[in-house]
Amino acid sequence: MRSNWFGVCAAMFAIAWGGNEFTPLLVFYKHEYEMSGPTVDVLLFAYVLGMIPALLIGGPLSDRYGRRPLMRPAAFIAAAGSLVLAVATDGVFLLGVGRILGGIAIGLAMAVGTSWLKELSSPPYSYAGVGSGAKRAAMSLTAGFGIGAGVAGLLAEWGPWPHAFSYVLNAAICLIGAAWVWNVPETKPKAELDHVPETKPKAELDHMPETKPRTPGARSGLLSDLTIPSAGHARFLLVVVPLAPWVFGAAIGCQAILPSLIAPEVDAAPMAFAALVSVVTLSCGFAIQTVARRIDRPDSARASQVALTLLILGMGAAAAASALLTIWAVLLAAVVLGAGYGIALVAGLSEVQRIAGPGDLAGLTAVYYALTYLGFAVPATLAYLHEYIPAVTYPWMFGFGAVAAAATLLFVTRSAQRHPSGALATPDPATSARL
């Protein structure tokens, strides 16, 4: 039924809205409250401090206890985060708390919601076809990120209570999302969650190694549940991991850096222009995700290669935009980087859903998303680098990004040829992720 998966999409959309509404307001906090560039960029990154633990713990726990117990609270946490941001004004501590709460919510939405959507998009819940779950998850998140940023920027520029209204609006939307997701059916059957494997005779157990593979759904210890065997697959390590930080590194670099650089040129409406850059970036990502299944192929890394090619071009465009500081140059960079972000997100999720074992889908999804959000460190890193070494300018840094993306493309292409997805090797226990 459409309502099954659509309820999860609605909650993910609302949470993502709250997660990205802070981005176009970076200009607001710099100009209205005179916060330094590095300070607001660190607040932007504070989001990751809540998100990564929620991803890495929530994902495996949902493989053990089910999707509903972990996903139901997420929208309420997002609403709380938005309300804290609304009352924080220029208080850096409260702004950090609000960002961390938003990060916890988006971490749960990404790890648990994405896995839940994959299962709700598969038989017996749906017959939408392979890859539908990844596409629905990516589009829900991207739509929320884009609309949240656009509305926040417009309200901050021309609406009442510019520091608070967009946050209060998101809190209300999150409560609607929480109600919508509440009755979505659990996709981890009780029999699977409660299953305990039959014990072997003691004589046989005495000769077995102490470390055993995790049985899907088994009531094993918590430490065992936080071990992700599929993270040891060579294809995950050599194809997915190198691509992951580029997903949000490119998107947030465009949204957070370029609007701040060009703000003096658009001083009539700097927050509205920041919102426009976010909307253009994420709209292009959303648009390309609608055709991502045609680009992605299980027998190759074509989607990852297309994504990295776009990111090379986008980094070059961003280097030019940061030198020219014209509106059209910035928007062109947003278009190309947004398209690269969109296909990269779907490419990684599709790879993860092919690699993951039956008992660690949410866990491996969590590891992937955690790696993608390392890209949120890009604005703060570049801001501090430029502040302490002024000769290292943004055109040079974006240019270096283009070279790094090209190197990643060559590495991923070669690794994909050596480790085709149709012949995934058994994961090496030494490289399995223990969270």
N, C-alpha and C positions, 0 to 999 in steps of 0.2 A: 504493500500500500504506500502511496505517495506520502501520506501523513506520517508514517513511521520515520523515514529518513529525513523528511522535511523539518520535523521538530528539532532534530539534532542540528540541522543546518541553521535553523533560526537562532538557536542558542549560541552556536559558534559565530554567527554573524554579529550578534549583539555584543559578545565578548571581544571580538576583534575590533568592532567600532570603538569600544572603550580603550583598547590597547593602543590605537594609533591616533586618537584625538589630541594627544599631547604634542605630536610632531609639528603641526603647523603653528602651534602656540609657542614654539621656541623663540620666534621673533618677538612675540608679545612679552615673554618674560625678560628678554634682553633689553627691549626698549622701554617697557612700562615700569619694570622693577629694577632695571639696570644691573641685571645679573651678568656675570662674565660668560663668554662663550664656552670655556671649558666647564663651568659649573652646570649650565643647562645641558651640555652634552653628557656629563656624568649622570644627571637626572634621567636623561633619555636611556642611558645604559642601565640604570638602577632597576628598570623593568626586568632585565635579564636575571638579576639576583633572585627574584621570586620565581621566574619562569623555569629556569633550568632545574632547580630541585623539584618543582612540581612535575615537570616532564619526566625526570629520571626516576622518581619514586611513584608518581601517579600512574604512569604507563604500566609498569610491571604489576602494581597492586591491582589494576583493573583486569589484568590477565588472570589474577588469582580470585578476586572477589566479585568481578563483573563490572560492566560499564556504568550502570545506573548509579551505584553508590559513590562513584568518583566524579561523574559528570553532573549530577544533580546540584551539588553545592557551587559549581563553578560560576554560574551566572550571578548568584548571590554575592560571591566574593568580588566579582567584577563590579557589581553595583556599589558595594562598600568602598572599593578603591576609588571609584568616580566621586563618591560623596566626600571622601577625605580630600581629594584634589580640589573639590569645589570650595571647601572651607580653608584650604591651606594658604590662599593668596600668595604672598612672597616668602612663606616659611619653608626653607629648604628641607628641614627634617620631615615635615608633614608631606611635602611634595614627594620626597623619597619614599615615605610609607605608602602613599597612594599608588605610586608607580610599582612598588613591590607587590602590593595586593593585586593590581592589574596583571602583573607578570604571573602570579600564581594561577589566576583564572585562565589566562591564555595558555599556560603550560598544560593545565588539565584539559582544556578544549582541544588543543592540538594532539596530544598523545591519545587521550581516551576518545574524544569526539571523532578523530580521523579513523581510528580502528573501528569504532561503532558504526560509522558510515560505511566502511568497507564491508562489514558483515551485513548491515541492513540493505546493501546494494547487491547482495549475493543471494542465491537460493538458500532457504525457501522464502525469504522475505521479498526478494526482487530478482528479476531476470534481465537487469539492465545491461549486462555484459561486463567483460573484464575491463578494469580501469575506471568504471563509473564512480566507485567510491572515492578514489584518489582525486578525480576531477571535481566531484561535488564538494569534497573537503577543501580543496585549494580555492575553488570559486567562492565558497562561503566566507573563508577567511579574507580573501582578496577584496570581495565586495564590502565586507565590514571595515577593513582597513581604509579603503578608498572613501566610502561614504562618511565614515567617522571623521576622517581628516578634513574632507570638504565642508561638512556642516560645522565643525569646530572652528575652522578658519573664518567662515562667513559670519558666524555668530560673534566671534571675537572682534571682527572688524566693524560690524554694523548692528549687532544685536544688543539687548540689555545685559547687564552684568557680565561683561566680556570674560572675566576670570572664572565664572562659575556656571553660567547657563548651559553650556554644552555638556558639562559633566553631569549636571542634574538630569538633563534630557537622556543621557546615556544610561543613568541609573534606572530610570523608568523603563527604558527599552530592555535592559537586562532582566528586569522582573517579569516582563512579558515573555522573554525567551525562557526564563526558568519555568514558568507555568507551562509553556509549550512542550518542553523536553521531559516534563515530569512523568508522563504516562507512556513514553516510548518504550516498547518491549525490550526486555533484556535479551541479548544475543548470546550470552554465555549460559547455557542451560544449567539448571541446578545439579543435574546428574553429573555434569562435567566438573562443576565447581567443587562438588562434594566428593568426587571420586578419589579413593585412596587405593593405590595399586596393591595387589595381593602380595603378602609377604612371602619370602622364600624360606626354605628350611634353614635352620641356624647353621648347619654344616656347610651349606652353600654360601651363606652370607659371610662366614668366617674367611672365605677365600676371595671375596669381592673387594675391589678397591673402595676406599672410603668415599671418594668423589664419584657420584653417579649422575648421568644425564637427568635433567629435570623432566618429569612426566607432566604433560599439559593437564592443568586442573588439579594436580595432586596437592594435598595439604602438606607441603614441605615447609622448611623453615623460611623465615623472611629473607635471610641472606641468600638462600638459593633462589628465591623469587626475584631478587634484584640482580641475578646473573642472566645475561642475554646471550645465549649460545650463538644465535645467528649473526651477532656483531663480529664474529671471528671469520666470516666468509671472506675470501679474498676479493670477491667482486664488491662487497660492501666497503672494505677497507681501501681499495684501490680505484674504485669508480665513484662511489657515492660520497665518501668522506672528502675527497678533494673538491668536489663540486659544492658541497653543502654551505660553507661560509659565504660563498658568492651570492646565495639566494637573497639574503637580507642585507649583506654588505653592499650590494649594488643599489638595492631599492632605498635603503635608509640613507646611504651616502648621497643619493640624488635629492631626497626629500629634506634632509637636515642641513646639508652643506650649501648647495647652490642657492636656495632662497635667502640664506643669511648673507651670502656674498653679494647678491644683487639687490638686497634691501634698499640701499641708498638710491638706486636707480628707479625704484617703484615706491617711493616714500609716501605716495598718496594712499596706497592700500597694501602695505607689505604683508599683512597677515592673510589677506585674501589671495595675494599672489602665491604665498607659501602653500595655501590650501589648493590652489589651482595646480601647482607642481605635483603635490601629492595625488590629486585626483587623476591627472594625466598619467603619472607613473603607474598607478594601480589600475586604472581603466585599461591601459594597454596590456598590463599583466592579465587582467580578467578576460579581455578579448581573446588573447592567444590561448588561454586555458580552455576556451570553448572548442578549439580544434586540436588540443594537445594530444588526444588519443590517436589522431591520424599521424602525428609526428613520431610519437613513441612507438618503438618496435621492440618486442621481447628478445629478438635475436641479435640486437645491436645496441649501441649507446647513442643512437641518432639524436634522441631528444636532448641528451646532455651536450652533444656536440653543437647542435643548433643553439642551445642556450648560451654556451660559452662563446660562440662566434658573435652572437648579439651583444654579449657583455664586453667583448674586445672593442667592438664598434662603439658601444655606449660609453666606455671609459675614455675612448678617444674624443667622443663628442663632449663629454663632461670636461675634459682638459681644455678643449677649445672654448667651451662656455665660460669656464672660470677665468679664462684670459680675456675674452671679449666682453663679458658681462652685459649681454643683450638679452632681451626677453625671449626672442625666437631661438637663440642658441641654447638657452636653458631648457625651453620646452622641447626642442629636438632631442637633447640628451635625455630628458624624462621619457620621451616616447620609446627610444631604443633601449634604455636601461629597464624600463617597465616591461617591455616585451621579453627581455632576457630573464628578468626576475620570474615572470609568469611561467615560462616554459621550464626554467630550472626547478621551480618548486614542484611541478607535476612530474618532471623527469625523476627527481629524487624519490618522491612518494611512490611512484610506479615501481622503481627498482626495489624499494624497501618491501612493498607488498608481494613482490615475486620472491624475494630472498627469505623473508621471515618464516620461521617455523610455526606450527599450529598453536604453540603455547606462548609465543613471545612476540606477537604482532604489535601489540601496544608498546611493549618494551623497546623493540627496534625502532618503531616510529618515534618514540621519545628520544632515543639517541640521535636519530637523524635531525629532528627539530632542534635539539640542543646545539648541535653543530651548526645549523643554519643561523642560529641567533648569536653565534660568535661575531657575525658581521655587524651587530649593533655596537661593537666597540670601535668601528671605523671612524665615526665623526669625532669622538673624544680623542682617539689616538692621533688623528690628523690635526685636530685643534691644538693639542699640547705640543706636537712636533713643530707646527708652524710658529707657535708662541715662543718656544725656546730656541728654535733655529729658523729665524725669519727668512733666511735665504732659500729654505725649502718651501716653495710656494705651492698653491693648490694645482696649478697646471702641471707642474712637475710630478706631484703625487698622483694625480689622475693618470698621467702618462705612464708612470710606473705600474699603476693598476692594469692598464691595457697590456703591458708586457707580461705581467704576472698571470693574467687571464689566458694569454696565448700559451704560456708554459703549461698551465693547467689543462688546456685543451689537448696539447700534445701528449701529456701524461695520461689523461683519461682515455684518449683514443687508443694508445698502445696497451694500456691495462685491460680495456674492454676486449681487445683482440686476443689477449692471452687468457682471459677469464670470461668466456661467453656465458650469458645468463642461462643458456640451456644446459650448461654442464657445471652447475655450482658445486664446488668442492665441499666436503664435510668440514665444518668449522673446526679450527684448531682450538682446543680447550685453553691453551695458553693465551690466546688473543680474544677469547670471549669477554664481553664487557661485564665487569662486576661494578654495579652502581653504588 
